[in-house]
Amino acid sequence: MYQVTIFVLCFIAIEWIQASKIVDTKTITEKQDHDVVLVCRFEQLNKGDRVMWSKDSVILSVNDEIAGDRKRYEIIDKYNLMIKTVAEQDSGKYLCQNFDQRVSMNIILTILTRPSKPDIQQANKSLIENHSGKFLCITQGGYPPPTFTWLINQIKINESFYNVRSDTRQSYSELNLPMEKRFHNGLLTCHVENQALDTPLITTYTLNIEYKPEVRLRHGQKIVSNSNLLVVEDDRMTLQCEAESNPPILKPVAWLKNNISLSDMNSSSLILSNIKRNDDGVYTCLASNAIGHSQSSVHIRVQYSPMIHLDGGGSINENEKLTLTCRVDAYPSIDYYQWYKNHQKLNTSSLTSSIVIEKVSKEDSGIYICMVKNTLNYFNGSSIEKYNKTQTKVTVNYAPKVRTFDSIVAVDLLTTNVKFQCEIDSYPESIVTWRFNNNNVIFNSNKYSIVQNKSLSYLTIQQIQSNTDYGLYSCNATNNLGYNSTTIQLRSKAIPESPTDLNVTNIDYSAISLKWKPGFDGGWPQSFWISLDNSIWKETNQTFYTFTNLQHLEYYNITVRAYNELGQSSTVAFLRVQTKDVPVRKEDLPNIEHSSLELSEKLINYRLNDSSFMSIKVPLCIRIEIDNETNICERIVTSSGVLRFNENNLNNNINLSICISQYENYCGESIPVQIKRDTSFNWVFLVLSSIITVALLILCGLGIFCFLTNRKQQRNTNLSRVIASDKAPSQNQVISTKPVIPTTNRYID
């Protein structure tokens, strides 16, 4: 009966659908396996109205009666249709109809379905470095169609490397990725996601990339491929060749030096046990597998201490060009060059490998040393400095240079053993001859004696016999480079020659310093008279003198005359000189702010104006005047201080003034000195006087006390005798009838 009723209602509903009015259309989207409630609501829904649900013209329910699968459909809240655990086939158009009011509403339900777990498939037979690898990520089903994301080693791959294709049954993404060695054993990941998934579906694929060997050279703990490896000569070195490849290498590695095979080296370790400089070169390790071959190289640079050779030197003539070159074989290059001559350091640049002297002289002869230094660096970071040096001897040949110590010799007739001396400087050694008046050659004889060593020649005249022995004696030297001579005049003793070359060596506002060149002394010791304006004459044995206490800006005429035992020179050396101006005016000299004299200590305390004292740049002194007579001018270096005064008569007027040192007449204002007399109390004298006074008073008191005590004892004795006489008189004694009354009672106790 129930089925018949439903059938009848269905027939009626089909007929009614064509006449009902659609009042609303809704769209609902829900994820797969969720429950969904389709709500049917009309504005004027009466309690008794009949409502029917259908899907794609298939009736699902009438009122609360379910016509379909009761496990999946349920009417709730009287008119709402709940679909349990929705699936893909539940998507469609649902119709809710009100028979009584002849209205209806559409609900379009869309079910979001999950795709299947993706699968990654490798399209290439093998993956090879620097080739493109093709991969497919495939998933089944899913609505809406899923999206794909590729990652390698958790790093997202750019979308330009893959594309996505979808149909109703399956979706897939095709990835074309260039293979790199760094991707080997890496994880290729495919992410699939759509709106039905709470989290993406993930699958991974481990890459097996084949690549040719990657060769590295290791020294110790450091990779040294494609670099310079510094080693030190005579050290030991091990170079390790490491080859990483997939598939493994086919045969042992090969070693090359400067692109030439080292046939005896087939181990992965290259050992140089005793490094020599010819081991320097480019070393290469070569490895191969089925994919290809690779190599790695290192330039082993052998460091060694300098080997040097000095070009130039030997014998060279004066004024020729001398070139000394220090040729060095070293690695690393030289840090610096240092040149020495006769073990004395020369002032040359540290980069100077050559010394060039355009015109050599005899002073350039000597031993020249070239010393060089470089620095060898070890692999561990330490270093050592290496030095080497070599030398050469330079001998300069030059013509003779002849000089004498005395160009004039004055002696009297009959003087014996008159000796001349000349010094010869030459290389090679010279032949020396002596001549008289440039004509006659002198030989050893009874009159002459010639003695010669390497650099000195002596001519001795045994006795000056006559005036004919006076004249010019020349010393002549000759070698293969030239000739030279000097002359000695022999004459009788005479007055001295005049001084020459009178010059000023120093001049200021109060002093002039002079020097001059003495003439020949005439054969006797000479002295000099120095005159200042022909009024001041000074005598000296020196060839210099200084006049002091002069006036500033004054002209002075100075003459110097020589004299000896025979008289004075015929002429004088003359010079006219003006002294300089004083660098400070008198009114600018520092003021004395305070001065005092302590008589007991004989000390003068002074204090100057500090700012004016510091501004003066000339030495100053304090002039002390007693009764307007200058006593001394003490040099001062500070603006305040103490001067010790040795004068005995200090009760007169004492004045101080500031003067320029060594120019005591140029002074500032004179001020009197305050004299402090000694009024201090002598406590020692007071104490001694007090002690003596107290002692005297004590002695006086003791004397008075002793005197009074003695008198008292005498009175008492006399009184006792009187009393005794009264009590026992003798028979011969006349007894007085009157009592004995003392004249005073001050002695009676």
C-alpha positions in Angstrom: 0.0 0.0 0.0 2.9 2.4 0.9 4.6 1.8 -2.5 1.4 2.4 -4.3 0.9 5.7 -2.5 4.4 6.8 -3.3 3.9 5.9 -7.0 0.7 7.8 -7.1 2.4 10.8 -5.5 5.3 10.6 -7.9 2.9 10.6 -10.9 1.1 13.6 -9.5 4.3 15.4 -8.8 5.6 14.9 -12.2 2.5 16.4 -13.6 2.7 19.3 -11.1 6.3 20.2 -11.7 5.5 21.6 -15.1 3.0 24.0 -13.5 4.9 25.1 -10.3 6.7 28.3 -10.0 10.5 28.5 -9.2 11.0 31.1 -6.4 14.7 30.6 -5.6 17.9 28.9 -6.7 20.8 28.2 -4.3 24.3 26.7 -4.8 26.0 24.6 -2.2 29.6 23.2 -2.2 30.7 20.6 0.2 33.7 18.3 0.7 33.5 14.6 0.1 32.5 12.4 3.1 30.9 15.3 4.9 27.2 15.5 5.8 25.2 18.2 4.0 21.7 19.7 4.8 19.6 21.1 2.0 17.2 23.7 3.5 13.8 24.2 2.0 12.1 27.5 3.1 9.2 29.4 1.5 7.8 32.7 2.7 4.3 31.4 3.3 4.7 27.8 4.3 1.6 26.5 6.0 1.6 23.7 8.5 -0.3 21.3 6.3 1.5 22.0 3.1 2.9 19.0 1.2 6.6 19.1 0.3 8.6 16.8 -2.0 12.4 16.5 -2.7 13.8 15.3 -6.0 17.2 15.1 -7.8 17.5 15.2 -11.5 13.7 14.3 -11.7 14.1 11.4 -9.3 11.9 11.7 -6.2 13.9 11.4 -3.0 11.1 12.1 -0.4 7.6 13.3 0.1 7.1 15.1 3.4 9.0 13.0 5.8 8.7 9.8 3.8 12.1 8.7 2.1 11.7 7.3 -1.3 15.4 6.7 -1.8 18.2 5.1 0.3 17.1 5.6 3.9 20.7 5.2 5.1 21.9 8.2 3.1 18.9 10.5 3.2 17.0 11.9 6.1 14.3 14.6 6.6 15.1 16.9 9.5 13.2 19.9 10.8 10.2 18.6 8.8 11.2 19.9 5.4 15.1 19.9 5.2 16.9 17.1 3.4 20.2 15.8 5.0 22.5 13.7 2.8 25.0 11.7 4.8 28.6 11.1 3.8 28.4 12.8 0.4 30.3 11.4 -2.5 31.0 12.5 -6.1 27.7 11.1 -7.4 25.7 13.3 -5.0 26.6 16.3 -7.0 23.6 17.6 -9.0 20.4 19.7 -9.1 18.0 19.2 -6.2 14.3 20.5 -6.3 12.2 21.2 -3.3 8.4 21.6 -4.2 5.4 22.8 -2.3 2.3 21.1 -3.9 -0.3 23.2 -2.2 1.1 26.6 -3.1 2.5 25.4 -6.4 6.0 26.9 -5.8 9.4 25.3 -5.8 13.2 26.1 -5.3 16.3 24.7 -6.9 19.5 23.8 -4.9 22.6 23.0 -7.0 25.0 20.8 -4.9 28.6 20.4 -5.9 30.8 17.8 -4.1 34.5 18.4 -3.8 36.3 15.2 -4.3 39.9 14.2 -3.3 42.4 13.0 -5.9 44.3 9.8 -5.3 47.9 9.9 -3.9 50.2 10.9 -6.7 52.9 8.7 -8.2 56.2 10.0 -9.7 57.5 8.2 -12.8 60.9 8.7 -14.4 60.6 8.9 -18.1 64.4 8.7 -18.8 66.2 5.4 -18.7 69.0 7.1 -16.7 69.7 10.5 -15.3 73.0 12.1 -16.5 74.6 15.3 -15.3 74.0 18.3 -17.6 71.1 16.4 -19.4 67.4 17.0 -18.9 65.5 14.6 -16.7 61.8 14.0 -17.5 59.4 13.1 -14.7 55.6 12.5 -14.5 53.5 13.1 -11.3 50.2 11.2 -11.9 47.0 11.3 -9.7 43.5 9.9 -10.3 40.2 11.7 -9.9 39.6 14.8 -7.8 37.3 17.7 -8.3 38.1 20.4 -8.9 41.2 19.2 -10.9 44.2 19.3 -8.6 47.2 21.6 -8.8 50.8 20.4 -8.8 54.0 21.8 -7.1 57.5 20.3 -7.6 60.3 20.6 -5.1 63.9 19.4 -5.1 65.6 19.0 -1.8 62.7 21.0 -0.3 63.3 23.9 -2.7 60.5 24.9 -5.0 61.1 24.4 -8.7 60.2 27.2 -11.0 56.9 26.6 -12.8 58.5 27.2 -16.1 60.1 23.7 -15.9 56.7 21.8 -15.7 53.2 21.8 -17.1 49.8 20.2 -16.0 47.2 18.2 -17.9 43.8 17.0 -16.5 40.8 15.1 -17.7 37.8 13.5 -15.8 39.8 10.4 -14.9 43.3 11.5 -14.1 45.6 14.5 -13.8 49.3 14.6 -14.2 52.3 17.1 -14.4 55.3 16.7 -16.6 58.6 18.0 -15.2 61.7 18.6 -17.4 64.6 19.5 -15.1 68.3 19.9 -16.1 70.3 17.4 -14.0 73.0 18.7 -11.8 75.5 16.7 -9.8 74.4 18.4 -6.6 70.9 16.8 -7.1 72.4 13.3 -6.8 70.7 11.3 -4.0 68.4 14.3 -3.6 64.7 14.1 -3.1 62.3 15.1 -5.9 58.9 15.9 -4.3 55.5 16.3 -6.0 52.7 18.1 -4.1 49.1 17.6 -5.2 46.3 19.7 -3.7 42.7 20.9 -4.4 39.8 22.3 -2.3 38.8 18.9 -1.1 42.1 18.3 0.6 43.0 19.7 4.0 46.7 19.1 3.4 48.5 18.4 0.1 49.2 14.9 -1.0 52.9 14.4 -1.2 55.2 11.8 -2.9 59.0 11.7 -3.2 61.5 10.2 -5.5 65.2 9.7 -4.9 67.4 10.9 -7.8 70.3 8.8 -9.0 72.3 11.1 -11.2 75.3 9.8 -13.1 78.2 12.2 -13.5 81.8 12.2 -14.5 84.4 12.2 -11.8 84.9 15.3 -9.7 88.6 15.6 -8.9 89.9 17.5 -6.0 93.5 17.8 -4.8 94.1 18.0 -1.1 97.2 19.0 0.8 96.8 18.3 4.5 93.4 19.5 5.4 93.1 22.0 2.6 91.8 21.7 -0.9 94.4 23.2 -3.2 92.9 22.6 -6.6 93.5 25.2 -9.3 95.8 27.3 -7.1 99.4 27.8 -6.2 100.8 25.5 -3.5 103.8 27.0 -1.8 106.4 24.5 -0.6 109.9 24.9 0.7 113.0 23.4 -0.8 114.2 20.2 1.0 110.8 19.7 2.7 108.5 16.7 2.2 105.0 17.0 0.6 102.1 14.7 0.0 99.4 15.6 -2.5 96.2 13.6 -2.3 93.9 13.1 -5.3 90.2 12.6 -4.4 87.8 11.5 -7.2 84.1 11.4 -6.6 82.0 9.9 -9.4 78.8 8.0 -10.3 79.3 5.3 -11.5 82.8 4.7 -9.9 86.0 5.4 -11.8 87.1 2.7 -14.3 90.8 2.7 -13.5 93.4 4.3 -11.1 94.0 8.0 -11.4 96.8 9.3 -13.7 99.3 12.0 -12.8 100.9 14.6 -15.1 103.5 17.2 -14.6 103.4 20.1 -17.0 101.1 18.0 -19.2 103.6 15.1 -19.4 102.5 11.8 -17.9 104.3 10.5 -14.8 104.2 6.9 -15.7 105.5 5.6 -12.4 102.7 7.4 -10.5 99.4 5.4 -10.4 98.5 6.0 -6.8 96.0 8.5 -5.6 98.8 10.0 -3.4 101.7 12.0 -5.0 104.7 12.1 -2.6 107.7 14.4 -3.0 110.1 13.3 -0.2 112.9 15.8 -0.7 111.6 18.8 -2.7 114.0 20.4 -5.1 113.5 23.6 -7.1 113.3 21.5 -10.3 110.1 19.9 -8.8 108.4 23.3 -9.5 105.6 22.9 -12.0 101.9 22.2 -12.7 100.7 18.8 -11.4 97.5 17.3 -12.7 95.4 14.4 -11.5 93.2 12.7 -14.2 90.2 10.3 -13.5 87.5 8.8 -15.8 84.3 6.7 -15.6 81.6 5.6 -18.1 80.2 9.2 -18.2 83.5 11.0 -18.9 86.8 12.1 -17.5 87.9 15.1 -15.3 91.1 16.5 -14.0 92.3 18.9 -11.3 95.6 20.8 -11.3 97.8 22.6 -8.8 100.9 24.7 -9.4 103.5 23.6 -6.9 105.8 26.6 -6.3 109.1 25.6 -4.7 110.4 28.3 -2.4 114.2 28.6 -1.9 116.6 31.0 -0.4 118.4 33.5 -2.6 121.3 32.5 -4.8 123.2 35.7 -5.7 126.1 36.7 -8.0 127.6 40.2 -8.0 128.6 41.6 -11.4 131.2 44.3 -11.7 134.1 45.3 -9.5 137.8 44.7 -10.0 140.2 47.4 -11.2 138.9 50.6 -12.7 140.5 53.9 -13.6 139.4 57.1 -12.0 136.5 59.0 -13.7 135.3 55.9 -15.4 131.8 54.6 -14.9 131.3 51.8 -12.3 128.3 49.5 -12.3 127.7 46.8 -9.7 124.7 44.6 -10.2 123.4 42.0 -7.8 121.8 39.2 -9.8 119.5 37.0 -7.7 117.8 33.7 -8.3 115.1 33.3 -5.6 111.5 32.4 -5.0 109.6 34.3 -3.7 111.2 37.4 -5.0 113.5 39.5 -2.9 112.0 41.5 -0.1 114.9 44.0 -0.1 118.5 44.6 -1.1 121.0 46.1 1.2 124.4 47.4 0.1 127.5 47.8 2.2 130.8 49.4 1.5 133.7 48.3 3.8 131.0 46.9 6.2 129.3 50.3 6.4 125.6 50.4 5.3 125.0 52.5 2.2 122.0 54.8 2.0 120.3 53.0 -0.9 116.7 52.0 -1.6 115.6 48.6 -0.6 114.6 48.0 -4.2 118.1 48.9 -5.6 119.7 45.9 -7.2 122.5 47.9 -8.9 124.9 50.6 -7.9 126.0 53.0 -10.6 128.8 55.6 -10.1 129.2 57.8 -13.2 132.7 58.9 -12.4 134.6 56.9 -9.8 137.2 58.4 -7.5 139.7 57.0 -5.2 137.2 57.2 -2.3 135.0 54.7 -4.2 137.6 51.9 -3.7 136.7 49.2 -1.2 134.8 46.0 -0.5 131.2 46.2 -1.7 128.7 43.7 -0.3 125.2 43.0 -1.6 122.9 41.4 0.9 119.4 40.2 0.0 116.5 38.7 1.9 113.3 36.8 1.0 110.7 35.1 3.1 109.7 31.5 2.8 106.1 30.7 3.8 105.0 27.3 5.1 101.6 25.8 4.6 100.8 26.0 8.3 101.0 29.8 8.2 104.5 30.2 9.6 107.4 31.7 7.8 111.2 32.0 7.9 113.5 34.8 6.6 116.4 33.7 4.4 119.5 35.9 3.9 122.4 35.7 1.5 125.2 38.0 0.6 128.2 38.2 -1.7 131.0 40.8 -2.2 133.4 42.2 -4.7 136.5 44.4 -4.4 136.7 47.6 -6.3 140.1 49.1 -6.9 140.3 52.6 -8.4 143.5 53.5 -10.2 144.2 57.3 -10.0 147.0 59.7 -10.7 149.2 61.0 -7.9 148.1 63.6 -5.4 151.0 65.2 -3.7 150.9 67.6 -0.7 153.2 68.9 2.0 152.6 69.9 5.6 154.7 73.0 5.5 154.9 74.9 2.2 157.5 77.3 3.7 160.4 76.4 6.0 162.6 79.1 7.6 165.9 78.3 9.1 169.2 80.1 9.8 172.5 79.3 8.1 174.5 76.3 9.4 171.2 74.7 10.7 171.6 71.0 10.5 169.2 68.2 9.6 166.6 70.3 7.8 163.9 67.9 7.0 161.2 68.2 4.3 158.2 65.8 4.0 155.6 65.2 1.3 152.7 62.8 1.2 151.9 60.9 -2.0 148.5 59.4 -2.6 148.2 57.3 -5.7 147.3 53.9 -7.1 149.3 52.1 -8.3 152.3 53.4 -6.4 154.2 56.4 -7.8 157.9 56.9 -8.6 159.0 59.9 -6.4 161.9 62.3 -7.2 163.1 65.5 -5.5 164.3 68.5 -7.4 165.9 71.8 -6.4 164.6 75.0 -8.1 162.8 72.7 -10.6 166.0 71.8 -12.3 168.4 69.5 -10.6 167.3 66.1 -9.5 168.4 65.4 -5.9 170.0 62.0 -5.1 171.2 60.5 -1.8 174.6 62.0 -1.0 176.7 63.5 1.8 174.5 66.6 1.6 171.1 65.0 1.0 169.3 62.0 2.4 166.0 60.6 0.9 163.8 58.1 2.7 160.6 56.9 1.1 157.8 54.4 2.1 154.4 53.8 0.5 152.9 57.2 1.0 155.6 59.5 2.5 158.9 60.8 1.2 161.4 62.6 3.3 164.3 64.8 2.1 166.9 65.8 4.7 169.5 68.5 4.2 172.5 67.7 6.4 173.5 71.4 6.9 172.5 74.8 5.4 175.9 75.9 4.3 175.2 79.1 2.3 172.5 81.3 0.9 172.6 79.1 -2.2 170.8 76.4 -0.3 167.8 78.6 0.0 165.2 78.1 -2.7 162.4 75.8 -4.0 162.5 72.1 -3.3 159.9 70.1 -5.2 158.5 66.6 -4.5 157.4 64.9 -7.8 155.3 61.8 -8.2 154.6 59.8 -11.4 152.6 56.7 -12.2 151.0 55.3 -15.4 147.9 57.6 -14.9 149.7 60.9 -14.5 152.0 63.3 -12.7 151.8 65.7 -9.7 154.2 67.7 -7.5 154.3 70.1 -4.6 156.9 72.8 -3.7 158.5 73.7 -0.4 160.3 77.0 0.0 163.4 77.1 2.1 164.3 80.6 3.3 165.9 82.4 6.3 164.0 83.4 9.3 162.0 86.7 9.2 159.0 88.5 10.5 155.6 86.7 10.1 153.4 87.2 7.1 150.1 89.0 7.6 146.9 87.1 8.5 144.3 86.6 5.8 140.7 85.7 5.3 139.5 87.7 8.4 135.8 86.7 8.7 132.9 87.1 11.1 131.7 83.7 12.5 128.9 85.1 14.7 127.4 88.5 15.4 124.6 89.8 17.6 123.7 93.0 19.4 126.6 92.9 21.9 129.3 90.5 20.6 131.3 89.9 17.5 133.1 86.5 16.9 136.0 86.4 14.4 138.4 84.0 12.8 141.3 84.3 10.4 143.9 82.4 8.5 147.4 82.8 9.8 150.3 83.5 7.4 153.7 82.0 7.6 155.2 82.5 11.0 158.6 83.5 9.7 160.3 80.5 11.4 159.4 81.7 14.9 156.3 81.1 17.1 153.8 83.8 16.3 151.0 85.6 18.2 148.3 88.0 17.1 147.1 91.5 18.1 143.4 92.1 17.6 142.3 95.8 17.6 138.9 97.2 18.1 138.7 100.8 16.7 142.4 101.1 17.5 141.6 101.6 21.1 141.2 98.1 22.5 144.0 95.7 21.9 143.8 92.0 22.7 146.6 89.4 22.4 146.0 85.7 21.5 147.8 82.7 20.2 144.6 81.4 18.7 143.2 82.2 15.2 139.8 83.2 16.6 138.5 85.8 19.1 135.2 87.2 20.4 134.6 90.8 21.5 131.8 91.2 24.1 129.9 94.1 25.8 129.6 96.0 22.6 126.9 98.5 21.7 124.0 97.5 19.4 123.8 99.0 15.9 127.4 100.3 16.2 130.1 100.1 13.5 133.5 98.7 14.6 136.8 98.7 12.8 138.7 95.5 13.5 142.3 94.7 12.6 144.5 91.6 13.1 148.3 91.8 13.0 150.8 88.9 13.5 154.1 89.3 15.3 157.0 87.0 16.3 160.4 87.4 17.9 161.7 89.4 14.9 158.8 91.8 14.7 155.3 92.3 13.5 153.8 91.7 10.1 154.1 94.4 7.6 150.4 94.6 7.0 147.2 93.9 8.9 143.9 92.1 8.1 141.0 94.6 8.3 137.2 94.3 8.7 134.4 96.8 9.4 131.4 95.3 11.1 128.1 96.6 12.5 126.4 94.9 15.5 122.8 93.9 15.2 119.8 95.7 16.8 118.5 94.6 20.2 115.6 92.2 19.7 113.5 93.8 22.5 112.9 97.4 23.6 113.7 98.4 27.2 110.1 99.2 28.0 109.2 95.6 26.9 111.5 94.0 29.4 109.7 92.2 32.3 108.7 94.3 35.3 110.0 93.3 38.8 106.8 93.0 40.8 108.5 92.1 44.1 112.0 92.0 45.6 113.2 91.6 49.2 116.5 90.9 51.0 116.8 88.6 54.0 119.8 89.9 55.9 120.3 86.8 58.0 120.5 84.4 54.9 121.9 87.0 52.4 119.2 85.9 50.0 117.3 88.1 47.5 113.8 87.0 46.6 112.4 88.2 43.3 109.2 87.9 41.3 108.7 89.1 37.7 105.6 89.6 35.6 105.1 86.0 34.3 103.4 86.9 31.0 106.0 89.5 29.9 108.8 87.1 31.0 107.4 84.3 28.9 107.1 86.6 25.8 110.8 87.5 25.8 112.9 85.1 23.7 116.3 86.4 24.6 118.3 85.4 27.8 117.9 87.8 30.7 119.7 88.6 33.9 119.0 90.5 37.1 121.5 93.4 37.7 122.2 94.1 41.4 123.3 97.7 42.2 124.7 98.8 45.6 124.8 102.6 46.0 124.4 103.0 42.3 127.4 100.9 41.6 126.9 97.7 39.5 127.8 94.6 41.4 126.7 91.6 39.3 124.1 90.5 36.7 122.8 87.1 37.6 121.3 85.0 34.7 117.7 83.9 35.3 115.6 81.3 33.6 112.3 81.5 35.7 110.0 84.4 36.5 110.6 84.0 40.2 113.4 82.7 42.4 116.1 83.4 44.9 119.6 84.9 44.4 122.4 84.4 46.9 124.2 87.6 47.8 127.8 87.5 49.1 128.3 91.2 49.9 129.0 92.0 53.6 127.8 95.6 53.7 124.1 95.2 53.1 122.8 98.2 54.9 123.2 100.5 51.9 120.7 101.1 49.1 120.2 98.0 46.9 118.4 98.2 43.5 117.4 95.6 41.0 116.8 95.8 37.3 116.2 93.4 34.4 118.9 93.4 31.7 119.7 91.4 28.6 122.2 88.7 29.4 125.8 89.6 28.3 124.5 93.2 27.6 124.2 94.5 31.1 124.0 98.1 30.1 120.7 97.5 28.4 118.3 97.3 31.3 114.7 98.1 32.3 113.5 100.2 35.2 115.5 99.9 38.5 113.6 99.3 41.7 114.8 99.3 45.3 115.0 96.0 47.3 113.0 95.7 50.5 115.4 94.8 53.3 114.0 92.4 56.0 115.9 92.7 59.3 116.0 89.7 61.6 113.4 90.4 64.3 112.5 86.8 65.1 112.5 85.7 68.7 115.3 83.4 69.8 113.5 80.7 71.7 116.7 78.9 72.5 118.3 81.9 74.2 115.1 82.4 76.1 115.0 78.8 77.4 118.7 78.9 78.4 118.2 82.3 80.1 115.2 81.0 82.0 117.0 77.9 83.1 120.0 79.9 84.4 117.8 82.5 86.2 115.8 79.7 87.9 119.0 78.0 88.9 120.4 81.2 90.4 117.2 81.9 92.3 117.3 78.4 93.7 120.9 78.8 94.8 120.1 82.2 96.5 117.1 80.7 98.3 119.2 77.8 99.5 121.9 80.2 100.7 119.4 82.3 102.7 117.8 79.2 104.2 121.1 77.9 105.3 122.1 81.2 106.8 118.9 81.6 108.8 119.1 78.0 110.0 122.7 78.5 111.2 121.7 81.7 113.1 118.9 79.9 114.8 121.1 77.1 115.9 123.6 79.6 117.4 120.9 81.5 119.3 119.5 78.3 120.8 123.0 77.2 121.9 123.6 80.6 123.7 120.2 80.4 125.4 120.9 76.9 126.7 124.2 78.0 128.2 122.5 80.9 130.1 119.9 78.7 131.6 122.5 76.1 132.7 124.5 78.8 134.4 121.5 80.0 136.4 120.7 76.5 137.8 124.3 75.6 139.0 126.5 78.6 139.8 130.0 78.1 140.9 131.3 79.2 144.3 133.5 81.8 142.8 130.7 83.3 140.7 128.8 86.4 142.0 125.1 85.7 141.7 123.0 88.6 140.4 119.7 89.3 142.1 118.2 90.5 138.8 116.8 88.1 136.3 118.3 87.9 132.9 115.9 89.3 130.4 116.7 88.8 126.6 116.7 91.9 124.6 114.3 90.3 122.1 112.1 87.3 122.1 112.4 86.3 118.5 115.0 83.7 119.2 112.8 82.0 121.9 110.8 79.1 120.8 
